[in-house]
């Protein structure tokens, strides 16, 4: 446990940031799972809507620094490819 005033403050800041980061990452994972669930349910409209909802969430996580910009771009690209392939098979 921290003893100095500045160390106590840093400890509190770290705890707040950890909770904030966990919430952001959890929100992103939930958005990605929503896309996967829609694909498994074989619903084209739901998959496309979930994708449109997931992209800004992933981008926001990257902007805030929880995820590298290129990692976020890769996630969006792979999700989009998955949804497009699914839509192509359904038509």
C-alpha positions in Angstrom: 0.0 0.0 0.0 1.2 3.5 -0.8 2.3 5.7 2.1 3.1 9.1 0.5 0.3 11.5 -0.5 1.4 11.5 -4.1 1.6 7.7 -4.2 -1.9 7.4 -2.7 -3.2 9.7 -5.4 -1.5 7.7 -8.2 -2.9 4.5 -6.7 -6.5 6.0 -6.8 -6.0 7.2 -10.3 -4.8 3.8 -11.5 -7.8 2.1 -10.0 -10.2 4.6 -11.7 -8.4 4.1 -15.0 -8.4 0.3 -14.7 -12.2 0.3 -14.2 -12.7 2.7 -17.1 -10.5 0.6 -19.3 -12.3 -2.6 -18.3 -15.7 -1.0 -19.1 -14.5 0.1 -22.6 -13.0 -3.2 -23.4 -16.1 -5.0 -22.2 -18.4 -2.8 -24.3 -16.2 -3.5 -27.4 -16.3 -7.3 -26.8 -20.1 -7.1 -26.3 -20.5 -5.2 -29.6 -18.4 -7.8 -31.5 -20.3 -10.7 -29.9 -23.6 -9.0 -31.1 -22.3 -9.2 -34.6 -21.4 -12.9 -34.2 -24.8 -13.7 -32.6 -26.6 -12.0 -35.5 -24.6 -14.1 -38.0 -25.3 -17.3 -36.1 -29.0 -16.4 -36.0 -28.8 -16.0 -39.8 -30.3 -12.5 -39.8 -28.8 -10.3 -42.5 -30.4 -7.1 -41.2 -29.4 -7.7 -37.6 -25.8 -8.5 -38.7 -25.5 -5.4 -40.7 -27.0 -3.3 -37.9 -24.8 -4.8 -35.3 -21.8 -4.2 -37.5 -22.7 -0.5 -37.9 -23.1 -0.3 -34.1 -19.8 -2.1 -33.4 -17.5 0.0 -35.7 -17.8 3.3 -33.7 -17.4 1.4 -30.4 -14.1 -0.2 -31.6 -12.9 3.1 -33.0 -13.7 4.8 -29.7 -11.7 2.3 -27.8 -8.7 2.9 -30.1 -9.0 6.7 -29.8 -9.0 6.4 -26.0 -5.8 4.3 -26.1 -7.1 0.9 -24.9 -6.4 -0.6 -28.3 -3.8 0.3 -31.0 -5.1 2.0 -34.0 -4.0 -0.7 -36.4 -5.4 -3.4 -34.1 -8.8 -1.7 -34.1 -8.6 -1.3 -37.9 -7.9 -5.0 -38.2 -10.8 -5.9 -36.0 -13.2 -3.7 -38.0 -11.9 -5.1 -41.3 -12.3 -8.7 -40.2 -15.8 -8.1 -38.8 -16.8 -6.4 -42.1 -15.4 -9.3 -44.2 -17.3 -11.8 -42.0 -20.6 -9.9 -42.4 -20.1 -9.4 -46.1 -19.3 -13.1 -46.6 -22.4 -14.0 -44.6 -24.6 -11.6 -46.6 -23.2 -13.1 -49.9 -24.1 -16.6 -48.8 -27.6 -15.6 -47.8 -28.5 -14.2 -51.2 
